[in-house]
Amino acid sequence: MSTLLEVKNVTKRFGGLVANDDVSFSVGRGQIVGLIGPNGAGKTTMFNCVAGYFAPTQGEILLDGQAVHGLPPERCAQVGIGRTFQVARTFTSMTACENVMVGALMLSRNTAIARSKAMELLEFVGLARHADRAAGTLTVSEQRRLAVARALALKPKLLLMDEVMAGLNPTEVREAVDVVLKIRGQGISCLIVEHVLEGIMPIADRIVVLDYGKKIADGTPAQVSQDERVIAAYLGE
C-alpha cells in the first residue's frame, strides 16, 4: 500500500511546553489510522499541525509527497486535507443541506450542483431525511455526521476526524463506525483522534499512541493493545 501522509520527526513547542516531541508516522491510501493516548498526550496538537492550524517547530509533513507543513488551513483543504472538530462546528440556523452546500460551493459556484452534491452526501452519512432541518435542532451524533458530510464535500484525500464518537451511546457509536467504514470504502484515508477505544480498535488498520507528546507505540490494534507502555500510559504503572 502506498503512503499518502508522512509525518516526519515533528516537534511542536509552545514556549517551554513541548506538545509533540519528534513524532513520526504515516497513513497509507485508504487506511484508517487511530491516533490515541491519554489526555494531554498531544493528539489534537498533532492534528492541528497536519491541518495547517499550527506550523511545526521542527520536522516535515508531506501529503502525496508534497510538503504541507506551514500551509494555512485553507491551502491544506485545497490540497486534500479535510477535518472535523471535537465540538461539531455547524451553522446552527442553516439547514443541514445548506451546511453541506457551504463545503460543496468551495469547488463549484453553481448552487444547483452544490445542492445536488450536498443531498448525495447527506444520504451517504444517513441524514437525508433531515436535509431541511436547522442544523441546531439535530442531535450531537447527527451534527457530527453533518460535519463529516461537509468535510467530504471538499473531496479530501485525507479526512481528519477529532473524537467523532465521544459522548455517543452504543447505537450512535455503531452509526459513526459505519460512516467511517463507508468513507474508507470510497478510498479516502482517515486519521482519527479517539478516546472511545471500543469504536476505533475494531476498524483501524493501525494505531499510533502518543503519551506526553512522544510516540510510544505504532502497530495493529492487537499489537498496541498488548503493549506494556500503552497499558501503563492508560492505566498507570
GIUR-V904508 format. One record per residue. N is the residue number from 1. SS is DSSP state (helix for helix, strand for strand, loop for the rest). NEAR is the number of other ideal C-beta (glycine too) atoms within 10 Angstrom. Layout:
N:SS:NEAR / N:SS:NEAR
This chain:
1:loop:10 / 2:loop:8 / 3:strand:15 / 4:strand:21 / 5:strand:24 / 6:strand:17 / 7:strand:23 / 8:strand:17 / 9:strand:12 / 10:strand:24 / 11:strand:16 / 12:strand:22 / 13:strand:14 / 14:strand:10 / 15:loop:5 / 16:loop:5 / 17:strand:9 / 18:strand:17 / 19:strand:23 / 20:strand:26 / 21:strand:17 / 22:strand:14 / 23:strand:25 / 24:strand:14 / 25:strand:19 / 26:strand:17 / 27:strand:26 / 28:strand:15 / 29:loop:15 / 30:loop:17 / 31:loop:20 / 32:strand:23 / 33:strand:21 / 34:strand:24 / 35:strand:29 / 36:strand:26 / 37:loop:25 / 38:loop:16 / 39:loop:6 / 40:loop:13 / 41:loop:23 / 42:loop:23 / 43:helix:26 / 44:helix:18 / 45:helix:22 / 46:helix:29 / 47:helix:21 / 48:helix:20 / 49:helix:26 / 50:helix:24 / 51:helix:23 / 52:loop:21 / 53:loop:14 / 54:loop:20 / 55:loop:13 / 56:loop:23 / 57:loop:14 / 58:strand:14 / 59:strand:17 / 60:strand:15 / 61:strand:24 / 62:strand:16 / 63:strand:22 / 64:loop:15 / 65:loop:9 / 66:strand:10 / 67:strand:12 / 68:loop:22 / 69:loop:20 / 70:loop:14 / 71:loop:19 / 72:loop:12 / 73:helix:14 / 74:helix:9 / 75:helix:12 / 76:helix:24 / 77:helix:19 / 78:helix:13 / 79:helix:15 / 80:loop:20 / 81:strand:26 / 82:strand:25 / 83:strand:24 / 84:loop:23 / 85:loop:17 / 86:loop:16 / 87:loop:13 / 88:loop:21 / 89:loop:13 / 90:loop:21 / 91:loop:15 / 92:loop:13 / 93:loop:9 / 94:loop:15 / 95:strand:17 / 96:helix:30 / 97:helix:23 / 98:helix:18 / 99:helix:26 / 100:helix:33 / 101:helix:24 / 102:helix:15 / 103:helix:23 / 104:helix:26 / 105:loop:18 / 106:loop:16 / 107:loop:14 / 108:loop:14 / 109:loop:8 / 110:loop:12 / 111:helix:12 / 112:helix:8 / 113:helix:14 / 114:helix:22 / 115:helix:17 / 116:helix:14 / 117:helix:22 / 118:helix:27 / 119:helix:19 / 120:helix:15 / 121:helix:24 / 122:helix:22 / 123:helix:13 / 124:helix:18 / 125:loop:24 / 126:loop:16 / 127:loop:25 / 128:helix:15 / 129:helix:10 / 130:helix:19 / 131:loop:17 / 132:loop:9 / 133:loop:15 / 134:strand:16 / 135:helix:24 / 136:helix:11 / 137:helix:12 / 138:loop:20 / 139:loop:11 / 140:helix:13 / 141:helix:20 / 142:helix:21 / 143:helix:21 / 144:helix:30 / 145:helix:28 / 146:helix:27 / 147:helix:26 / 148:helix:27 / 149:helix:28 / 150:helix:28 / 151:helix:24 / 152:helix:24 / 153:loop:24 / 154:loop:17 / 155:loop:15 / 156:loop:21 / 157:loop:17 / 158:strand:25 / 159:strand:24 / 160:strand:25 / 161:strand:29 / 162:strand:23 / 163:loop:21 / 164:loop:28 / 165:loop:23 / 166:loop:17 / 167:loop:13 / 168:loop:19 / 169:loop:9 / 170:helix:9 / 171:helix:9 / 172:helix:19 / 173:helix:19 / 174:helix:13 / 175:helix:18 / 176:helix:24 / 177:helix:18 / 178:helix:14 / 179:helix:20 / 180:helix:23 / 181:helix:13 / 182:helix:13 / 183:helix:23 / 184:helix:16 / 185:helix:9 / 186:loop:11 / 187:loop:9 / 188:loop:23 / 189:strand:25 / 190:strand:26 / 191:strand:26 / 192:strand:26 / 193:strand:22 / 194:loop:23 / 195:loop:16 / 196:loop:17 / 197:helix:17 / 198:helix:11 / 199:helix:24 / 200:helix:27 / 201:loop:17 / 202:loop:10 / 203:loop:16 / 204:loop:23 / 205:loop:17 / 206:strand:19 / 207:strand:27 / 208:strand:25 / 209:strand:24 / 210:strand:27 / 211:strand:19 / 212:loop:14 / 213:loop:22 / 214:strand:15 / 215:strand:22 / 216:strand:18 / 217:strand:20 / 218:strand:18 / 219:strand:15 / 220:loop:12 / 221:helix:18 / 222:helix:9 / 223:helix:13 / 224:helix:23 / 225:helix:15 / 226:loop:11 / 227:loop:16 / 228:helix:10 / 229:helix:12 / 230:helix:21 / 231:helix:13 / 232:helix:12 / 233:helix:20 / 234:helix:14 / 235:helix:8 / 236:loop:7 / 237:loop:6
